[in-house]
């Protein structure tokens, strides 16, 4: 079979053994389904102000085969290229998707230590059926969800945007600040609570948002952890996970939690800056009294909420006492000056270096064991995309442009080390797209990389 692939919405999909003609048929049907999905979504937006009508149209949206097929493709586009399957395969899978009934697809899970060092976080790796259903929930809920000004981590308001906003306010005179985080944020939302608050069919909440049942299996190679139940210590790869709270790793958990938080009645003193990124909170004020009032008002608003029993980790960093550490950034004044420094935390930097070494080792291993150089070239391009994405996540850092240069230089170095790669046009498209989306001009080294990647 020729090494030809299909490009759909700027993403590359492999062909099946049936060839390009078979995929072309799936592509033609996708075009029709895409138009249908957009029409149904517009109807959701139009009904956003009426709860009953919105719920009915959400039911229509979630039961549409066209929306299921589009969701399949959308979730696949977010996967690394090597994990994607053929468009026709997703078309066939979409016919099995029923968000109103339990999804029997197996879900891998594992426990990851929390950054604080206290306890572990339960994470899930969902398959295409779950991810597509979660995408449909996200798409439907986004038609009604109007994020508050303080909410970040959604609607293209990412980590860097939150830090840019905080940085600008600190420089404008908000020199008193603190950070907090909500303990076990996703575990706070119960199925019973969400049925009352979400404008979605109950069966969708019970099978997609917080599934009643999941076909769980431990992730291969998961590390063992020590646990204690009723005083009896034991070691295992996992305890039996709870299935009564928002699962972490789900594509819709973020918007569901954000939607519920947007319903809270949070009233802070005038002039106080409030930023919330998922479960991380930053408060800024021009004097310590306003900061204290804002903190108490925020805690009270969450305590009075019917959405769940929220509790905060109160071991805060303060801007007037050594600086803030927020979303992987350090923000602090040079002692005796008004110069604000903004850069990744040492922990974030060390984790990035570790990931880079790991990826470089994988590429070296591929270069030794794989006779097909295109596989190595794709690995190098993936590596560059990772480094570029990391740099863009820290776009608010003082050293941002050096990060972009480092990413480009690392890409060129690997190309020379493992030989000139064959054309990898898909990587060039992705890199250009990321730069355009973030309003960045390619550096000279970056342009060299694009030329190498594009052949």
C-alpha positions as a Markdown table, in Angstrom:
| # | Residue | x | y | z |
|---|---|---|---|---|
| 1 | Unk | 0.0 | 0.0 | 0.0 |
| 2 | Unk | 1.4 | 3.5 | -0.9 |
| 3 | Unk | 2.4 | 5.7 | 2.0 |
| 4 | Unk | -0.3 | 8.2 | 1.3 |
| 5 | Unk | -2.4 | 9.6 | 4.1 |
| 6 | Unk | -5.5 | 11.7 | 4.4 |
| 7 | Unk | -5.6 | 15.3 | 5.6 |
| 8 | Unk | -8.7 | 16.3 | 7.4 |
| 9 | Unk | -9.1 | 19.7 | 9.0 |
| 10 | Unk | -5.3 | 20.1 | 9.0 |
| 11 | Unk | -4.7 | 16.8 | 10.7 |
| 12 | Unk | -3.2 | 13.7 | 9.1 |
| 13 | Unk | -5.0 | 10.4 | 9.3 |
| 14 | Unk | -3.7 | 7.0 | 8.1 |
| 15 | Unk | -5.4 | 5.0 | 5.4 |
| 16 | Unk | -6.9 | 1.5 | 6.0 |
| 17 | Unk | -6.0 | -1.5 | 3.8 |
| 18 | Unk | -9.1 | -0.6 | 1.8 |
| 19 | Unk | -7.2 | 2.4 | 0.4 |
| 20 | Unk | -7.9 | 6.1 | -0.4 |
| 21 | Unk | -11.2 | 5.6 | -2.2 |
| 22 | Unk | -12.7 | 4.0 | 0.9 |
| 23 | Unk | -11.5 | 6.8 | 3.0 |
| 24 | Unk | -12.7 | 9.4 | 0.5 |
| 25 | Unk | -16.3 | 8.1 | 1.0 |
| 26 | Unk | -15.9 | 8.5 | 4.8 |
| 27 | Unk | -14.5 | 12.0 | 4.2 |
| 28 | Unk | -17.5 | 12.9 | 2.0 |
| 29 | Unk | -19.9 | 11.8 | 4.8 |
| 30 | Unk | -17.9 | 13.7 | 7.3 |
| 31 | Unk | -18.5 | 16.9 | 5.4 |
| 32 | Unk | -22.3 | 16.3 | 5.5 |
| 33 | Unk | -22.1 | 15.4 | 9.2 |
| 34 | Unk | -20.0 | 18.5 | 10.0 |
| 35 | Unk | -22.7 | 20.8 | 8.5 |
| 36 | Unk | -25.4 | 19.0 | 10.5 |
| 37 | Unk | -23.4 | 19.3 | 13.8 |
| 38 | Unk | -23.0 | 23.0 | 13.3 |
| 39 | Unk | -26.7 | 23.5 | 12.7 |
| 40 | Unk | -27.6 | 21.6 | 15.8 |
| 41 | Unk | -25.1 | 23.5 | 17.9 |
| 42 | Unk | -26.5 | 26.8 | 16.6 |
| 43 | Unk | -29.9 | 25.6 | 17.8 |
| 44 | Unk | -28.4 | 25.0 | 21.3 |
| 45 | Unk | -26.9 | 28.5 | 21.4 |
| 46 | Unk | -30.3 | 29.9 | 20.4 |
| 47 | Unk | -32.0 | 28.0 | 23.3 |
| 48 | Unk | -29.3 | 28.9 | 25.9 |
| 49 | Unk | -31.6 | 31.2 | 27.8 |
| 50 | Unk | -34.4 | 28.6 | 28.3 |
| 51 | Unk | -33.5 | 25.7 | 30.5 |
| 52 | Unk | -36.2 | 23.3 | 29.4 |
| 53 | Unk | -35.8 | 24.0 | 25.7 |
| 54 | Unk | -32.0 | 23.8 | 26.0 |
| 55 | Unk | -32.3 | 20.4 | 27.7 |
| 56 | Unk | -34.5 | 19.1 | 24.9 |
| 57 | Unk | -32.1 | 20.4 | 22.2 |
| 58 | Unk | -29.2 | 18.9 | 24.1 |
| 59 | Unk | -30.9 | 15.6 | 24.0 |
| 60 | Unk | -31.3 | 15.9 | 20.2 |
| 61 | Unk | -27.6 | 16.9 | 19.9 |
| 62 | Unk | -26.3 | 14.0 | 22.0 |
| 63 | Unk | -28.5 | 11.5 | 20.1 |
| 64 | Unk | -27.3 | 12.7 | 16.6 |
| 65 | Unk | -25.2 | 10.2 | 14.6 |
| 66 | Unk | -23.7 | 13.2 | 12.8 |
| 67 | Unk | -22.6 | 14.8 | 16.0 |
| 68 | Unk | -21.1 | 11.5 | 17.2 |
| 69 | Unk | -19.0 | 11.1 | 14.0 |
| 70 | Unk | -17.8 | 14.7 | 14.2 |
| 71 | Unk | -16.9 | 14.2 | 17.9 |
| 72 | Unk | -14.9 | 11.1 | 16.9 |
| 73 | Unk | -12.8 | 13.1 | 14.5 |
| 74 | Unk | -12.4 | 16.0 | 16.9 |
| 75 | Unk | -11.1 | 13.8 | 19.7 |
| 76 | Unk | -8.7 | 12.0 | 17.3 |
| 77 | Unk | -7.2 | 15.3 | 16.1 |
| 78 | Unk | -6.1 | 15.9 | 19.7 |
| 79 | Unk | -4.1 | 12.7 | 19.7 |
| 80 | Unk | -0.5 | 12.3 | 18.6 |
| 81 | Unk | -0.3 | 11.4 | 15.0 |
| 82 | Unk | 0.8 | 7.8 | 15.6 |
| 83 | Unk | -2.2 | 7.2 | 17.9 |
| 84 | Unk | -4.8 | 8.2 | 15.2 |
| 85 | Unk | -6.8 | 5.7 | 13.3 |
| 86 | Unk | -8.3 | 5.9 | 9.9 |
| 87 | Unk | -11.3 | 8.2 | 9.3 |
| 88 | Unk | -13.4 | 5.2 | 8.2 |
| 89 | Unk | -12.6 | 3.4 | 11.4 |
| 90 | Unk | -13.9 | 6.4 | 13.4 |
| 91 | Unk | -17.0 | 6.5 | 11.2 |
| 92 | Unk | -17.7 | 2.8 | 12.1 |
| 93 | Unk | -17.0 | 3.4 | 15.8 |
| 94 | Unk | -19.4 | 6.4 | 15.9 |
| 95 | Unk | -22.3 | 4.1 | 15.1 |
| 96 | Unk | -21.5 | 2.3 | 18.5 |
| 97 | Unk | -21.6 | 5.5 | 20.5 |
| 98 | Unk | -24.7 | 5.8 | 22.7 |
| 99 | Unk | -24.2 | 8.6 | 25.4 |
| 100 | Unk | -27.5 | 7.6 | 27.0 |
| 101 | Unk | -26.3 | 4.1 | 27.9 |
| 102 | Unk | -23.2 | 2.7 | 29.6 |
| 103 | Unk | -20.1 | 2.7 | 27.4 |
| 104 | Unk | -18.4 | -0.7 | 27.7 |
| 105 | Unk | -15.0 | 0.4 | 26.3 |
| 106 | Unk | -12.1 | -0.3 | 28.8 |
| 107 | Unk | -10.5 | 2.6 | 30.6 |
| 108 | Unk | -6.9 | 2.5 | 31.9 |
| 109 | Unk | -6.2 | 4.3 | 35.1 |
| 110 | Unk | -3.3 | 5.0 | 37.4 |
| 111 | Unk | -2.3 | 7.0 | 40.5 |
| 112 | Unk | 0.1 | 10.0 | 40.2 |
| 113 | Unk | 1.7 | 11.7 | 43.2 |
| 114 | Unk | 0.3 | 15.2 | 43.8 |
| 115 | Unk | 2.6 | 18.2 | 43.3 |
| 116 | Unk | 2.2 | 19.0 | 47.0 |
| 117 | Unk | 3.6 | 15.6 | 48.0 |
| 118 | Unk | 0.4 | 14.8 | 49.9 |
| 119 | Unk | -1.5 | 11.8 | 48.4 |
| 120 | Unk | -2.1 | 10.7 | 44.9 |
| 121 | Unk | -4.3 | 11.8 | 42.0 |
| 122 | Unk | -6.5 | 9.2 | 40.2 |
| 123 | Unk | -6.1 | 9.7 | 36.4 |
| 124 | Unk | -7.8 | 8.0 | 33.5 |
| 125 | Unk | -6.9 | 7.3 | 29.9 |
| 126 | Unk | -10.2 | 7.0 | 28.0 |
| 127 | Unk | -10.6 | 5.4 | 24.6 |
| 128 | Unk | -12.2 | 6.9 | 21.5 |
| 129 | Unk | -15.8 | 6.1 | 22.5 |
| 130 | Unk | -15.5 | 7.8 | 25.9 |
| 131 | Unk | -13.5 | 10.7 | 24.5 |
| 132 | Unk | -16.1 | 11.3 | 21.7 |
| 133 | Unk | -19.0 | 11.3 | 24.2 |
| 134 | Unk | -17.1 | 13.7 | 26.4 |
| 135 | Unk | -16.4 | 16.0 | 23.5 |
| 136 | Unk | -20.1 | 16.0 | 22.7 |
| 137 | Unk | -20.9 | 17.0 | 26.3 |
| 138 | Unk | -18.2 | 19.8 | 26.1 |
| 139 | Unk | -19.6 | 21.0 | 22.8 |
| 140 | Unk | -23.2 | 21.0 | 24.1 |
| 141 | Unk | -22.4 | 22.7 | 27.5 |
| 142 | Unk | -20.2 | 25.3 | 25.8 |
| 143 | Unk | -23.4 | 26.6 | 24.0 |
| 144 | Unk | -24.8 | 27.6 | 27.4 |
| 145 | Unk | -21.7 | 28.3 | 29.4 |
| 146 | Unk | -20.7 | 31.9 | 29.8 |
| 147 | Unk | -17.5 | 32.0 | 31.8 |
| 148 | Unk | -17.0 | 34.6 | 34.4 |
| 149 | Unk | -14.2 | 37.1 | 34.0 |
| 150 | Unk | -12.1 | 35.4 | 36.7 |
| 151 | Unk | -12.2 | 31.9 | 35.0 |
| 152 | Unk | -9.2 | 30.7 | 33.0 |
| 153 | Unk | -8.2 | 27.3 | 31.6 |
| 154 | Unk | -11.2 | 27.4 | 29.3 |
| 155 | Unk | -12.2 | 29.1 | 26.0 |
| 156 | Unk | -8.6 | 29.8 | 24.9 |
| 157 | Unk | -7.9 | 31.5 | 28.2 |
| 158 | Unk | -4.9 | 29.4 | 29.2 |
| 159 | Unk | -2.1 | 29.3 | 31.6 |
| 160 | Unk | -0.1 | 32.1 | 29.9 |
| 161 | Unk | -3.1 | 34.4 | 29.6 |
| 162 | Unk | -3.8 | 34.1 | 33.3 |
| 163 | Unk | -0.2 | 35.0 | 34.2 |
| 164 | Unk | -0.2 | 37.9 | 31.8 |
| 165 | Unk | -3.3 | 39.3 | 33.4 |
| 166 | Unk | -1.8 | 38.8 | 36.9 |
| 167 | Unk | 1.5 | 40.3 | 35.8 |
| 168 | Unk | -0.2 | 43.4 | 34.4 |
| 169 | Unk | -2.2 | 44.0 | 37.6 |
| 170 | Unk | 0.9 | 43.6 | 39.8 |
| 171 | Unk | 2.7 | 46.2 | 37.7 |
| 172 | Unk | -0.3 | 48.5 | 38.0 |
| 173 | Unk | 0.0 | 48.6 | 41.8 |
| 174 | Unk | -1.6 | 45.4 | 43.1 |
| 175 | Unk | 1.4 | 44.6 | 45.2 |
| 176 | Unk | -0.4 | 42.4 | 47.8 |
| 177 | Unk | -1.3 | 38.9 | 46.7 |
| 178 | Unk | -1.8 | 35.3 | 47.7 |
| 179 | Unk | -2.6 | 32.0 | 46.1 |
| 180 | Unk | -4.9 | 29.2 | 47.3 |
| 181 | Unk | -6.1 | 25.9 | 45.8 |
| 182 | Unk | -9.2 | 23.9 | 46.3 |
| 183 | Unk | -8.6 | 20.5 | 47.8 |
| 184 | Unk | -9.7 | 17.5 | 45.8 |
| 185 | Unk | -11.6 | 19.8 | 43.4 |
| 186 | Unk | -13.0 | 17.3 | 41.0 |
| 187 | Unk | -13.9 | 14.9 | 43.9 |
| 188 | Unk | -16.2 | 17.7 | 45.2 |
| 189 | Unk | -18.7 | 17.3 | 42.4 |
| 190 | Unk | -21.2 | 14.4 | 42.9 |
| 191 | Unk | -23.5 | 12.9 | 40.4 |
| 192 | Unk | -26.5 | 13.9 | 42.4 |
| 193 | Unk | -25.4 | 17.5 | 42.5 |
| 194 | Unk | -24.7 | 17.7 | 38.8 |
| 195 | Unk | -28.1 | 16.2 | 37.9 |
| 196 | Unk | -29.6 | 19.3 | 39.6 |
| 197 | Unk | -27.2 | 21.9 | 38.2 |
| 198 | Unk | -26.3 | 20.8 | 34.6 |
| 199 | Unk | -28.8 | 21.5 | 31.7 |
| 200 | Unk | -28.1 | 18.0 | 30.3 |
| 201 | Unk | -30.2 | 14.8 | 30.1 |
| 202 | Unk | -29.8 | 12.8 | 33.3 |
| 203 | Unk | -28.7 | 9.7 | 31.5 |
| 204 | Unk | -25.9 | 11.6 | 29.8 |
| 205 | Unk | -24.6 | 12.8 | 33.2 |
| 206 | Unk | -24.9 | 9.2 | 34.5 |
| 207 | Unk | -23.0 | 7.6 | 31.6 |
| 208 | Unk | -20.6 | 10.3 | 30.3 |
| 209 | Unk | -20.0 | 13.1 | 32.9 |
| 210 | Unk | -19.8 | 10.8 | 35.9 |
| 211 | Unk | -20.2 | 7.2 | 34.6 |
| 212 | Unk | -22.2 | 4.8 | 36.8 |
| 213 | Unk | -19.9 | 2.1 | 35.6 |
| 214 | Unk | -16.5 | 2.0 | 34.0 |
| 215 | Unk | -14.7 | -1.0 | 32.6 |
| 216 | Unk | -11.5 | -0.1 | 34.5 |
| 217 | Unk | -8.1 | -1.8 | 34.1 |
| 218 | Unk | -4.7 | -0.7 | 35.7 |
| 219 | Unk | -2.4 | 1.1 | 33.3 |
| 220 | Unk | 0.4 | -1.2 | 32.1 |
| 221 | Unk | 3.6 | -0.5 | 34.1 |
| 222 | Unk | 1.7 | 1.5 | 36.7 |
| 223 | Unk | 3.8 | 2.0 | 39.9 |
| 224 | Unk | 2.8 | 0.3 | 43.1 |
| 225 | Unk | 1.8 | 2.5 | 46.1 |
| 226 | Unk | 1.3 | 1.8 | 49.8 |
| 227 | Unk | -2.2 | 2.0 | 51.1 |
| 228 | Unk | -3.9 | 1.5 | 54.4 |
| 229 | Unk | -7.5 | 0.4 | 55.0 |
| 230 | Unk | -8.9 | 0.2 | 58.5 |
| 231 | Unk | -5.3 | 0.1 | 59.9 |
| 232 | Unk | -4.2 | -2.8 | 57.6 |
| 233 | Unk | -1.3 | -1.7 | 55.4 |
| 234 | Unk | -0.9 | -3.3 | 51.9 |
| 235 | Unk | 0.9 | -2.6 | 48.6 |
| 236 | Unk | -0.8 | -2.6 | 45.3 |
| 237 | Unk | -0.9 | -0.9 | 41.9 |
| 238 | Unk | -4.3 | 0.6 | 42.8 |
| 239 | Unk | -7.1 | 0.6 | 45.3 |
| 240 | Unk | -10.6 | 0.3 | 43.8 |
| 241 | Unk | -11.3 | 3.8 | 42.4 |
| 242 | Unk | -14.5 | 5.7 | 43.3 |
| 243 | Unk | -16.9 | 6.2 | 40.4 |
| 244 | Unk | -19.0 | 8.8 | 42.1 |
| 245 | Unk | -17.0 | 12.0 | 41.3 |
| 246 | Unk | -15.8 | 13.8 | 38.2 |
| 247 | Unk | -13.1 | 11.6 | 36.6 |
| 248 | Unk | -9.7 | 13.3 | 36.0 |
| 249 | Unk | -8.6 | 12.7 | 32.4 |
| 250 | Unk | -12.1 | 13.2 | 31.0 |
| 251 | Unk | -12.4 | 15.8 | 28.2 |
| 252 | Unk | -15.5 | 17.3 | 29.8 |
| 253 | Unk | -14.6 | 17.4 | 33.5 |
| 254 | Unk | -13.0 | 20.9 | 33.2 |
| 255 | Unk | -16.0 | 22.6 | 31.6 |
| 256 | Unk | -18.5 | 20.8 | 33.9 |
| 257 | Unk | -16.6 | 22.1 | 37.0 |
| 258 | Unk | -16.2 | 25.6 | 35.5 |
| 259 | Unk | -19.9 | 25.7 | 34.6 |
| 260 | Unk | -20.8 | 24.9 | 38.2 |
| 261 | Unk | -18.3 | 27.4 | 39.6 |
| 262 | Unk | -19.7 | 30.1 | 37.3 |
| 263 | Unk | -23.1 | 29.7 | 39.2 |
| 264 | Unk | -21.5 | 30.7 | 42.6 |
| 265 | Unk | -22.3 | 34.1 | 44.0 |
| 266 | Unk | -18.8 | 35.5 | 44.6 |
| 267 | Unk | -18.7 | 39.2 | 45.6 |
| 268 | Unk | -15.3 | 40.6 | 46.4 |
| 269 | Unk | -14.2 | 44.1 | 47.5 |
| 270 | Unk | -13.9 | 46.7 | 44.7 |
| 271 | Unk | -10.4 | 46.8 | 43.1 |
| 272 | Unk | -9.5 | 43.2 | 44.1 |
| 273 | Unk | -8.2 | 41.0 | 41.2 |
| 274 | Unk | -9.4 | 37.4 | 41.3 |
| 275 | Unk | -8.1 | 34.7 | 38.9 |
| 276 | Unk | -9.2 | 31.0 | 39.1 |
| 277 | Unk | -7.5 | 28.4 | 36.8 |
| 278 | Unk | -9.4 | 25.1 | 37.4 |
| 279 | Unk | -8.7 | 24.6 | 41.1 |
| 280 | Unk | -5.9 | 27.2 | 41.6 |
| 281 | Unk | -6.8 | 30.7 | 42.9 |
| 282 | Unk | -4.9 | 33.9 | 42.9 |
| 283 | Unk | -6.0 | 37.1 | 44.7 |
| 284 | Unk | -4.4 | 40.5 | 44.3 |
| 285 | Unk | -5.1 | 43.8 | 46.1 |
| 286 | Unk | -3.5 | 47.2 | 46.6 |
| 287 | Unk | -3.6 | 47.0 | 50.4 |
| 288 | Unk | -3.5 | 44.1 | 52.9 |
| 289 | Unk | -6.9 | 44.8 | 54.4 |
| 290 | Unk | -8.7 | 44.4 | 51.0 |
| 291 | Unk | -6.7 | 41.2 | 50.4 |
| 292 | Unk | -7.9 | 39.7 | 53.8 |
| 293 | Unk | -11.5 | 40.8 | 53.1 |
| 294 | Unk | -11.3 | 39.2 | 49.6 |
| 295 | Unk | -10.0 | 35.9 | 51.0 |
| 296 | Unk | -12.7 | 35.7 | 53.6 |
| 297 | Unk | -15.5 | 36.6 | 51.0 |
| 298 | Unk | -14.2 | 34.0 | 48.6 |
| 299 | Unk | -14.1 | 31.2 | 51.2 |
| 300 | Unk | -17.6 | 32.2 | 52.4 |
| 301 | Unk | -19.0 | 32.0 | 48.8 |
| 302 | Unk | -17.6 | 28.5 | 48.3 |
| 303 | Unk | -18.8 | 27.3 | 51.7 |
| 304 | Unk | -22.3 | 28.5 | 51.0 |
| 305 | Unk | -22.5 | 26.8 | 47.6 |
| 306 | Unk | -24.9 | 23.9 | 47.1 |
| 307 | Unk | -22.6 | 22.5 | 44.4 |
| 308 | Unk | -20.4 | 20.6 | 46.9 |
| 309 | Unk | -18.4 | 20.8 | 50.1 |
| 310 | Unk | -15.4 | 22.9 | 48.9 |
| 311 | Unk | -12.3 | 23.2 | 51.2 |
| 312 | Unk | -9.1 | 25.2 | 50.5 |
| 313 | Unk | -5.5 | 24.5 | 51.0 |
| 314 | Unk | -4.6 | 27.7 | 53.0 |
| 315 | Unk | -0.8 | 27.3 | 52.9 |
| 316 | Unk | -0.6 | 30.3 | 50.6 |
| 317 | Unk | 2.3 | 32.1 | 49.0 |
| 318 | Unk | 2.2 | 35.9 | 49.4 |
| 319 | Unk | 3.5 | 38.5 | 46.9 |
| 320 | Unk | 4.8 | 40.7 | 49.8 |
| 321 | Unk | 6.7 | 37.9 | 51.4 |
| 322 | Unk | 9.0 | 36.2 | 48.9 |
| 323 | Unk | 6.7 | 36.2 | 45.8 |
| 324 | Unk | 3.9 | 34.2 | 44.3 |
| 325 | Unk | 4.1 | 30.7 | 42.8 |
| 326 | Unk | 1.2 | 30.1 | 40.5 |
| 327 | Unk | 0.5 | 27.8 | 37.6 |
| 328 | Unk | 4.1 | 26.7 | 37.3 |
| 329 | Unk | 5.4 | 30.4 | 37.4 |
| 330 | Unk | 7.4 | 32.3 | 39.9 |
| 331 | Unk | 6.5 | 36.0 | 40.2 |
| 332 | Unk | 8.6 | 38.1 | 42.5 |
| 333 | Unk | 10.2 | 41.5 | 42.9 |
| 334 | Unk | 14.0 | 41.9 | 43.0 |
| 335 | Unk | 14.7 | 42.9 | 46.6 |
| 336 | Unk | 14.8 | 46.7 | 47.0 |
| 337 | Unk | 13.4 | 47.3 | 43.5 |
| 338 | Unk | 10.1 | 47.4 | 41.6 |
| 339 | Unk | 11.4 | 45.0 | 38.9 |
| 340 | Unk | 9.1 | 42.0 | 38.7 |
| 341 | Unk | 10.6 | 38.8 | 37.5 |
| 342 | Unk | 8.4 | 36.1 | 35.9 |
| 343 | Unk | 9.8 | 32.7 | 35.0 |
| 344 | Unk | 9.0 | 29.0 | 35.3 |
| 345 | Unk | 9.4 | 27.5 | 38.8 |
| 346 | Unk | 12.5 | 25.3 | 39.3 |
| 347 | Unk | 10.1 | 22.3 | 39.6 |
| 348 | Unk | 8.5 | 23.0 | 36.2 |
| 349 | Unk | 11.9 | 23.5 | 34.6 |
| 350 | Unk | 13.3 | 20.3 | 36.0 |
| 351 | Unk | 10.3 | 18.3 | 34.9 |
| 352 | Unk | 10.6 | 19.8 | 31.4 |
| 353 | Unk | 14.3 | 18.8 | 31.2 |
| 354 | Unk | 13.5 | 15.3 | 32.3 |
| 355 | Unk | 10.8 | 14.9 | 29.7 |
| 356 | Unk | 13.2 | 16.3 | 27.0 |
| 357 | Unk | 15.8 | 13.7 | 27.9 |
| 358 | Unk | 13.2 | 10.9 | 27.9 |
| 359 | Unk | 12.0 | 11.9 | 24.4 |
| 360 | Unk | 15.6 | 12.3 | 23.1 |
| 361 | Unk | 16.3 | 8.8 | 24.4 |
| 362 | Unk | 13.3 | 7.4 | 22.5 |
| 363 | Unk | 14.4 | 9.1 | 19.3 |
| 364 | Unk | 17.9 | 7.7 | 19.7 |
| 365 | Unk | 16.4 | 4.2 | 20.2 |
| 366 | Unk | 14.2 | 4.5 | 17.1 |
| 367 | Unk | 17.2 | 5.6 | 15.1 |
| 368 | Unk | 19.1 | 2.4 | 16.1 |
| 369 | Unk | 16.2 | -0.1 | 15.7 |
| 370 | Unk | 14.0 | 1.3 | 12.9 |
| 371 | Unk | 15.2 | 1.1 | 9.3 |
| 372 | Unk | 12.5 | 3.5 | 8.1 |
| 373 | Unk | 13.9 | 7.0 | 8.7 |
| 374 | Unk | 10.5 | 8.6 | 8.3 |
| 375 | Unk | 9.6 | 7.1 | 11.7 |
| 376 | Unk | 12.6 | 8.8 | 13.3 |
| 377 | Unk | 11.7 | 12.1 | 11.5 |
| 378 | Unk | 8.2 | 12.0 | 12.9 |
| 379 | Unk | 9.6 | 11.4 | 16.4 |
| 380 | Unk | 11.8 | 14.5 | 15.9 |
| 381 | Unk | 8.9 | 16.6 | 14.7 |
| 382 | Unk | 6.8 | 15.4 | 17.7 |
| 383 | Unk | 9.7 | 16.4 | 20.0 |
| 384 | Unk | 9.8 | 19.9 | 18.5 |
| 385 | Unk | 6.0 | 20.3 | 18.8 |
| 386 | Unk | 6.3 | 19.3 | 22.5 |
| 387 | Unk | 9.1 | 21.8 | 23.1 |
| 388 | Unk | 7.2 | 24.6 | 21.3 |
| 389 | Unk | 4.0 | 23.8 | 23.2 |
| 390 | Unk | 5.9 | 24.0 | 26.5 |
| 391 | Unk | 7.4 | 27.4 | 25.5 |
| 392 | Unk | 4.0 | 28.7 | 24.5 |
| 393 | Unk | 2.6 | 27.6 | 27.9 |
| 394 | Unk | 5.2 | 29.9 | 29.4 |
| 395 | Unk | 4.6 | 32.7 | 27.0 |
| 396 | Unk | 4.3 | 35.1 | 29.9 |
| 397 | Unk | 7.8 | 34.3 | 31.1 |
| 398 | Unk | 10.7 | 36.8 | 30.8 |
| 399 | Unk | 12.7 | 34.2 | 29.0 |
| 400 | Unk | 10.0 | 33.1 | 26.6 |
| 401 | Unk | 11.8 | 33.9 | 23.3 |
| 402 | Unk | 14.9 | 32.1 | 24.5 |
| 403 | Unk | 12.7 | 29.0 | 25.0 |
| 404 | Unk | 11.5 | 29.3 | 21.4 |
| 405 | Unk | 15.1 | 29.5 | 20.2 |
| 406 | Unk | 16.1 | 26.5 | 22.4 |
| 407 | Unk | 13.2 | 24.5 | 20.9 |
| 408 | Unk | 14.3 | 25.4 | 17.4 |
| 409 | Unk | 18.0 | 24.7 | 18.0 |
| 410 | Unk | 17.2 | 21.3 | 19.7 |
| 411 | Unk | 15.1 | 20.3 | 16.6 |
| 412 | Unk | 18.0 | 21.2 | 14.2 |
| 413 | Unk | 20.5 | 19.4 | 16.4 |
| 414 | Unk | 18.5 | 16.2 | 16.4 |
| 415 | Unk | 18.0 | 16.4 | 12.6 |
| 416 | Unk | 21.8 | 16.6 | 12.1 |
| 417 | Unk | 22.5 | 13.9 | 14.7 |
| 418 | Unk | 20.2 | 11.4 | 13.1 |
| 419 | Unk | 20.6 | 12.4 | 9.5 |
| 420 | Unk | 18.4 | 14.7 | 7.4 |
| 421 | Unk | 14.8 | 13.6 | 7.8 |
| 422 | Unk | 12.6 | 13.0 | 4.8 |
| 423 | Unk | 9.7 | 15.5 | 4.2 |
| 424 | Unk | 7.4 | 15.8 | 7.2 |
| 425 | Unk | 4.9 | 18.4 | 6.0 |
| 426 | Unk | 2.4 | 17.6 | 8.7 |
| 427 | Unk | 4.7 | 18.9 | 11.4 |
| 428 | Unk | 5.4 | 22.1 | 9.5 |
| 429 | Unk | 1.7 | 22.7 | 9.3 |
| 430 | Unk | 1.2 | 22.1 | 13.0 |
| 431 | Unk | 4.2 | 24.4 | 13.9 |
| 432 | Unk | 3.0 | 27.2 | 11.7 |
| 433 | Unk | -0.5 | 26.9 | 13.1 |
| 434 | Unk | 0.7 | 27.1 | 16.7 |
| 435 | Unk | 2.7 | 30.2 | 15.9 |
| 436 | Unk | -0.2 | 31.9 | 14.2 |
| 437 | Unk | -2.6 | 31.0 | 16.9 |
| 438 | Unk | -0.4 | 32.5 | 19.5 |
| 439 | Unk | 0.5 | 35.6 | 17.5 |
| 440 | Unk | 4.2 | 34.7 | 17.4 |
| 441 | Unk | 6.6 | 35.4 | 14.5 |
| 442 | Unk | 9.0 | 32.6 | 13.8 |
| 443 | Unk | 12.6 | 33.3 | 14.7 |
| 444 | Unk | 15.4 | 32.7 | 12.2 |
| 445 | Unk | 16.2 | 29.3 | 13.7 |
| 446 | Unk | 12.5 | 28.5 | 13.7 |
| 447 | Unk | 12.1 | 29.2 | 10.0 |
| 448 | Unk | 15.1 | 27.0 | 9.4 |
| 449 | Unk | 13.3 | 24.2 | 11.3 |
| 450 | Unk | 10.2 | 24.7 | 9.2 |
| 451 | Unk | 12.2 | 24.4 | 6.0 |
| 452 | Unk | 13.9 | 21.2 | 7.2 |
| 453 | Unk | 10.6 | 19.7 | 8.4 |
| 454 | Unk | 8.8 | 20.6 | 5.2 |
| 455 | Unk | 11.5 | 19.2 | 3.1 |
